[in-house]
Amino acid sequence: MIKLKLVIFILLIVAVAGSLWISTSWLSAKGLIDGMPSYTVEILALLAVSTVLIYYFLQKMKSVDPVDFIRNFLVTVVLKLLLSGALIIILIKLDPTGANANALFFMISYFLFTACEVTALTLKKNAE
């Protein structure tokens, strides 16, 4: 059953990434934003992969104790924040002129991917 849930979650993450890509392209084409952020693909790839890995790790956890689940979830949140912070610093150093666009795109993407992750994990825990 875990494999089916994982496949569905991966499809959801791909749909979110695709929606972000399409909406950013559309906004750029309409002139509502000044072009695509320079590191759109890298941001989407990092957030999508990290979200799927966190979901997989937390799904594989066998503990019944809610404290263990919460502790593991918080550890993954801290790791994701540290990795994300490092990415943002690198992107700002690599492209100072596009820093605002990349940072804004990153924050919106981070929020959407995290919302998917938390919703899926909440549904899992409520079903148990």
N, C-alpha and C positions, 0 to 999 in steps of 0.2 A: 504493500500500500504506500510505503514511503516513496517508492520510485514514481508512481503515478502523481503523487503530490508534488514531487520535485519537478517532474516534466511540466506540470501545469504552472508551477511557480516560475520556471524558466521561460515558458511562453508568455506569462504575464510581464516579466522583466523585459523580454525582447519587445513586447508591444509598447511598454512605457518608453523604452529607448527609441524605438521607431517613431512614436508620437512626438517625443522631444525633438528628434531630428527633423521630422516633417514640419512641425510647427515653427521651429527656428528658421528653416529654409523658406517657409511661406512668409514669415514676418520680414525676413531679409529681402525677399523678392518684391514684396509690397512697399519696401522702403520704410517700414516702421522701425527697423533697427538698422544700424550701420554695418551690414554684412554679418556673416556667420562668425561666432567666436572662433579664434584661430585654433583652439585645441578642443573642438567639439567632440571629435571621435575619441580622443584620449580620455576625456572626462567621462563620456558615456561608457567606454569600455571598462575603466577602473571601477566606476560605481556599480555597473551591472555585475561584473565578476565578483566584486567584494560582497555585494548583496546576496548573490546566489551562494557563495561559500559560507557566509554567516548563517543563512537559512539552512543549508545542508548540515552544518555543524550542530546547530541547535535542534534540528530534527533527529539527528542520530543519537542525541543524548538520551541515555536510558534511565536516568535518575527520576524517581517519583517525587522527590523533595522539591517543592517550589523554590526554596532558598537556593538550591543548586542551579536551577534554571535561571533565576534572576541574576545570580552571581556571574554565570557564564554569559548571559545576555549583556550585562554591563561591561564585562571584559571585551566582548566583541565590539561594543559601541566605542569604548576607549581606543581600541586598536584601529577601528575605522576612522575615528576622528584624527588620530595621529597620522595615519597614512594619508588622509585627505588634506590635512594641514601641510604635510610635506609636499604633496602634489601642487597645492596652491602656491606655496613659496617658490617651487621650481618653475611653475608657469609664469609667475610674476617676473622672475629673473629672466626667463627666456623671451618673454614678449611684454615689456613694460607698457607699450602703447595699447595693447589689447587686454591689459590686466582687468579693467572694469568689466568688460564684456565676458571674459572668461570666468571671473569671480561670480558674477550674477548668474550666468548659465550653470556654474557649478552649484551654487546655493539652491537654485530651483530644482536641479536634477537630484541633488542630495536629499532634499525634502521629499520629492516624489518617490524615489527608490526606498527611502526609509519608511515612508507611509505604507508602501506595499509590503515591506518586510514585517513591520509591526502588526499590520492587519492580518497577514497570513499566520503569524505566530500566535496572535490573540485568538484567531479562529481555531487553531490547533489546540491551544490550552483549554479553551472553553468546551471543546468536543471531548476532552478527556474526563 
